[in-house]
Amino acid sequence: MLESLGSLIQRVADVVFMPWIVLVLLGTGAFLTIRLRFVQIVRLPEAMRTMVASQQEDAGGALTPFQAFATALAASIGTGNIAGVATAIVSGGPGALFWIWCYGFFATAIKFSEAVLGVTFRVVRGDTVSSGPMYYLRQGLKSPVLAGTYALVAAVAALTTTPFTQPNSVAVVLASEFAIPTWVSGIAIAVLTWLVIIGGVKSVGRAAEKLAPLKVGLYLIGGVVVIGYHIQHVPETLALVFREAFSLRAASGTAAGLGVLVAIRYGMARGVYANEAGYGTAAVAYGTARSRRPEQQGLNAVMEVFIISFVTSTISAMTILVSGVWQSGLTSTAVVAQAFNTAIPTVGGWIVAFCAFLFGYTTLIGWAYYGEQFFEYLLGTRVTTAYRWTYCLLIPFGAMARVDVVWAWGDLMNGLQVFPNVIGLLGLSGVVAMAARRR
């Protein structure tokens, strides 16, 4: 029964992503890149400086600009950057990495737009901030129907994807490295998540600004060691990535000539899952910043996508490719742990396990706040406490679920929320273009 359900969900997710989500996101990203005059390249040096910008005391908002950036980064850099990328390479072949990079470039313009619109159309009441695509769809685009549709789909996605995908990947690697039962991992993660999200957005922001730099730094160091250990295989691996990105030979489980489509499907799906550009969640996080400059938060969003798509995702993919373990039969976080173990025996797996925990945990607390905003838009603040408890109670079930079903469902639900959000981004691109030109 579960196997047939998983296959059905996977088939529907495949139909949604190929070609619809791929065309919509690449087309939107290309349009915004041109409309914003290649803001992700022209203003990249400024974006690097903006990451540590100070708050503006007389500006409304709940978090400092850096806390808002860290919250968005914490929520985006989840196990999708480890397990999701690994799954893309194992299922879609080495060429999937090229499509992760390709989408990453255009995703910077999408996320810049989401952050700008999130700040521009947020609703501020003292320290209380309400933000997200539903507000720029309702107030900017003047479409309450699209706003409600987005909020409904995103609310269901937040409650039925993140509490499953993130603890699942953490539990997989903890079971493989330390033989910890998945249900034990699930309960521990649920308790730790509850301890943070019960305090609201400020508690989430404080945790994110401490944990986000730690997890990126540790994973970067470990990944560089692994790639350096296999440095002789890097040139041939890069050649393989570019060759397989456009290969017409048969991919695993496909007819001849469909290899390139499989690479695009998994590269795009996991690329979207890794950097979340197109989901609209950036508008929720960056809308909380104490800043009067929407473009400042937009530039933070550019750096967020750069770090995710060209640093952490690349490390995950390159480690399993240069070490050769992508063909070992393993998947998810377990294959990345094996890649690290080839260069750093035993300890490498521990590093991946710890990073997977940090990645999954910080994403859980970030997405808990996102879902909270979506449900409050639909049902008001009376549902907040019940939502937080439900969110945490689902985590142990996610830890014990089947990997393939979890990721297929995540692809499907997150993909559906792209459509109303993209309509808002395109319709309000003039507002974003004005912000992109401000200095």
FENFEN-V674176 format. One record per residue. SS is DSSP state (H for helix, E for strand, C for the rest). PHI is phi as a letter, one per 30 degrees, with the letter a starting at -180 (NA if undefined). D_FIRST is the distance of its C-alpha to the first C-alpha in Angstrom with 1 decimal. Layout:
SS&PHI&D_FIRST ; SS&PHI&D_FIRST
//
This chain:
C&NA&0.0 ; H&d&3.8 ; H&d&5.4 ; H&d&5.3 ; H&d&6.2 ; H&d&8.6 ; H&d&10.0 ; H&d&10.7 ; H&d&12.4 ; H&d&14.2 ; H&d&15.5 ; H&d&16.8 ; H&d&18.3 ; H&d&20.0 ; H&d&21.4 ; H&d&22.8 ; H&d&24.4 ; H&c&25.7 ; H&c&28.3 ; H&d&28.5 ; H&d&28.3 ; H&e&30.2 ; H&d&32.9 ; H&d&33.2 ; H&d&33.5 ; H&d&35.7 ; H&d&37.8 ; H&d&38.2 ; H&d&39.0 ; H&d&41.6 ; H&d&43.2 ; H&d&43.5 ; H&e&44.9 ; H&d&47.6 ; H&d&48.2 ; C&c&48.6 ; C&h&50.8 ; C&h&48.7 ; H&e&48.8 ; H&d&46.5 ; H&c&49.2 ; H&d&52.4 ; C&c&51.8 ; H&d&49.8 ; H&e&52.8 ; H&d&53.1 ; H&d&49.3 ; H&d&49.8 ; H&d&52.6 ; H&d&50.8 ; C&e&48.1 ; C&c&50.6 ; C&d&52.3 ; C&d&53.7 ; C&d&52.8 ; C&c&55.1 ; C&e&56.1 ; C&d&57.1 ; C&c&53.8 ; C&d&51.1 ; C&k&47.8 ; C&c&46.0 ; E&b&45.8 ; C&d&48.1 ; H&e&47.4 ; H&d&46.4 ; H&d&44.1 ; H&d&42.5 ; H&d&42.2 ; H&d&40.8 ; H&d&38.2 ; H&d&37.0 ; H&d&37.2 ; H&d&35.3 ; H&d&32.5 ; H&d&32.3 ; C&d&32.7 ; C&c&29.4 ; H&d&27.1 ; H&e&26.4 ; H&d&29.8 ; C&c&28.7 ; H&d&24.9 ; H&d&24.7 ; H&d&27.7 ; H&d&26.6 ; H&d&23.2 ; H&d&25.3 ; H&d&27.6 ; H&d&25.1 ; H&d&23.0 ; H&c&25.9 ; C&i&28.8 ; C&e&32.1 ; C&d&32.9 ; H&d&30.5 ; H&d&33.1 ; H&e&35.6 ; H&d&33.5 ; H&d&32.9 ; H&d&36.7 ; H&e&37.3 ; H&d&35.2 ; H&e&36.8 ; H&d&40.2 ; H&d&39.5 ; H&d&37.3 ; H&d&40.5 ; H&d&42.0 ; H&d&38.9 ; H&d&38.8 ; H&e&42.6 ; H&d&42.3 ; H&d&39.6 ; H&d&41.7 ; H&d&44.9 ; H&d&43.5 ; H&d&41.9 ; H&d&45.4 ; H&d&47.2 ; C&c&45.2 ; C&d&44.3 ; E&c&45.5 ; E&c&47.6 ; E&b&48.8 ; C&i&50.6 ; C&d&48.2 ; E&c&45.2 ; E&b&43.7 ; E&c&41.1 ; C&b&40.0 ; C&k&37.3 ; H&e&36.7 ; H&d&36.6 ; H&d&40.3 ; H&d&41.4 ; H&d&39.5 ; H&d&41.2 ; H&c&44.6 ; H&d&45.1 ; C&d&43.3 ; C&i&44.1 ; C&b&40.6 ; H&d&39.1 ; H&d&36.2 ; H&d&35.1 ; H&d&35.7 ; H&d&33.5 ; H&d&30.7 ; H&d&30.9 ; H&e&31.0 ; H&d&27.9 ; H&d&25.7 ; H&d&27.1 ; H&d&26.8 ; H&d&23.0 ; H&d&22.8 ; H&d&25.0 ; H&d&23.0 ; H&c&19.4 ; H&c&20.2 ; H&e&23.1 ; H&d&22.2 ; H&c&19.0 ; H&d&20.3 ; H&d&23.6 ; H&d&22.9 ; H&d&20.0 ; H&d&22.5 ; H&d&25.2 ; H&d&23.2 ; H&d&22.2 ; H&d&25.9 ; H&d&27.1 ; H&d&24.9 ; H&d&26.1 ; H&c&29.7 ; H&b&30.3 ; C&h&27.5 ; C&d&26.9 ; C&e&23.7 ; H&d&21.5 ; H&d&21.7 ; H&d&25.4 ; H&e&25.6 ; H&d&23.6 ; H&d&25.9 ; H&d&29.0 ; H&d&28.1 ; H&d&27.4 ; H&d&30.8 ; H&d&32.6 ; H&d&31.2 ; H&d&32.2 ; H&e&35.7 ; H&c&36.3 ; H&d&34.7 ; C&d&36.2 ; C&d&39.6 ; C&i&38.8 ; H&d&39.5 ; H&d&42.7 ; H&d&40.9 ; H&d&38.2 ; H&d&41.1 ; H&d&43.0 ; H&d&40.0 ; H&d&39.1 ; H&d&42.7 ; H&c&42.9 ; H&d&39.5 ; H&d&39.0 ; H&d&42.1 ; H&d&41.3 ; H&d&37.8 ; H&d&39.0 ; H&d&42.1 ; H&d&40.5 ; H&d&37.8 ; H&d&40.6 ; H&d&42.8 ; H&d&40.1 ; H&d&39.0 ; H&d&42.6 ; H&d&43.2 ; H&d&40.3 ; H&d&41.4 ; H&d&45.0 ; H&d&44.2 ; C&c&42.7 ; H&e&45.3 ; H&d&46.3 ; H&c&42.8 ; H&d&42.9 ; H&e&44.9 ; H&d&42.7 ; H&d&39.5 ; H&d&40.8 ; H&d&41.8 ; H&d&38.3 ; H&e&36.8 ; H&d&39.0 ; H&d&38.8 ; H&d&35.0 ; H&d&34.8 ; C&b&36.3 ; C&d&35.2 ; C&c&34.4 ; C&d&33.2 ; C&d&29.7 ; C&c&27.3 ; C&e&24.4 ; C&i&21.9 ; C&b&24.2 ; C&d&27.0 ; C&e&30.6 ; C&j&32.1 ; C&c&29.0 ; H&e&29.5 ; H&d&31.5 ; H&d&28.8 ; H&d&26.2 ; H&d&28.8 ; H&d&29.5 ; H&e&26.0 ; H&d&25.1 ; H&d&28.7 ; H&d&28.8 ; H&e&25.4 ; H&d&26.2 ; H&d&29.9 ; H&d&29.1 ; H&d&26.8 ; H&d&29.6 ; H&c&32.6 ; C&i&31.0 ; C&d&33.8 ; C&j&32.8 ; C&d&30.6 ; C&j&33.8 ; H&d&33.3 ; H&e&36.7 ; H&d&38.4 ; H&d&37.2 ; H&d&38.4 ; H&d&41.6 ; C&d&42.6 ; C&d&43.2 ; E&d&46.0 ; C&d&49.6 ; C&a&50.9 ; C&c&52.8 ; C&c&52.0 ; H&e&48.7 ; H&d&49.5 ; H&d&49.6 ; H&d&46.0 ; H&d&45.2 ; H&d&46.8 ; H&e&44.8 ; H&d&41.7 ; H&e&43.0 ; H&d&43.4 ; H&e&39.9 ; H&d&38.3 ; H&e&40.8 ; H&d&39.9 ; H&d&36.1 ; H&d&36.1 ; H&c&39.1 ; H&c&39.2 ; H&d&36.0 ; H&d&33.6 ; H&d&36.1 ; H&d&36.5 ; H&e&32.8 ; H&d&32.7 ; H&d&36.1 ; H&d&35.6 ; H&d&32.6 ; H&d&34.3 ; H&d&37.8 ; C&d&36.5 ; C&i&34.3 ; H&d&31.2 ; H&d&29.1 ; H&c&28.5 ; C&d&27.8 ; C&j&24.0 ; C&d&23.7 ; C&b&22.6 ; H&h&22.8 ; H&d&25.7 ; H&d&25.8 ; H&d&27.3 ; H&d&29.9 ; H&d&30.8 ; H&d&31.4 ; H&d&33.5 ; H&d&35.7 ; H&d&36.0 ; H&d&37.6 ; H&c&40.5 ; C&b&40.5 ; C&e&39.2 ; C&i&37.2 ; H&d&38.7 ; H&e&37.0 ; H&d&33.5 ; H&d&34.8 ; H&d&36.1 ; H&d&32.7 ; H&d&31.1 ; H&d&33.8 ; H&d&33.6 ; H&d&29.8 ; H&d&30.3 ; H&d&33.2 ; H&d&31.4 ; H&d&28.3 ; H&d&30.4 ; H&d&32.8 ; H&d&30.2 ; H&d&28.5 ; H&d&31.9 ; H&d&32.9 ; H&d&29.8 ; H&d&30.1 ; H&d&33.4 ; H&e&32.1 ; H&d&29.5 ; H&e&32.3 ; H&d&34.5 ; H&d&31.9 ; H&d&31.2 ; H&d&34.9 ; H&d&35.7 ; H&d&33.5 ; H&b&34.1 ; C&i&37.1 ; H&d&37.8 ; H&d&36.9 ; H&c&33.2 ; H&e&34.0 ; H&d&33.8 ; H&d&30.6 ; H&d&29.0 ; H&e&30.2 ; H&d&28.9 ; H&d&25.4 ; H&e&25.4 ; H&d&26.3 ; H&d&23.9 ; H&d&20.9 ; H&e&22.1 ; H&e&21.0 ; H&d&17.4 ; H&d&17.8 ; H&d&19.4 ; H&c&16.5 ; C&d&13.7 ; C&d&12.5 ; H&e&15.4 ; H&d&14.0 ; H&d&11.9 ; H&e&15.0 ; H&d&17.5 ; H&d&15.8 ; H&d&15.7 ; H&d&19.2 ; H&e&20.5 ; H&d&19.4 ; H&d&20.8 ; H&d&23.9 ; H&d&24.5 ; H&d&24.7 ; H&d&27.5 ; H&d&29.6 ; H&d&30.7 ; H&d&32.7 ; H&d&34.1 ; H&d&35.4 ; H&e&37.2 ; H&d&39.0 ; H&d&39.9 ; H&d&41.4 ; H&d&43.1 ; C&c&44.7 ; H&d&45.4 ; H&d&49.2 ; H&d&49.0 ; H&d&47.4 ; H&d&49.9 ; H&d&52.8 ; H&d&51.3 ; H&d&50.9 ; H&d&54.6 ; C&d&55.8 ; C&c&57.3
//
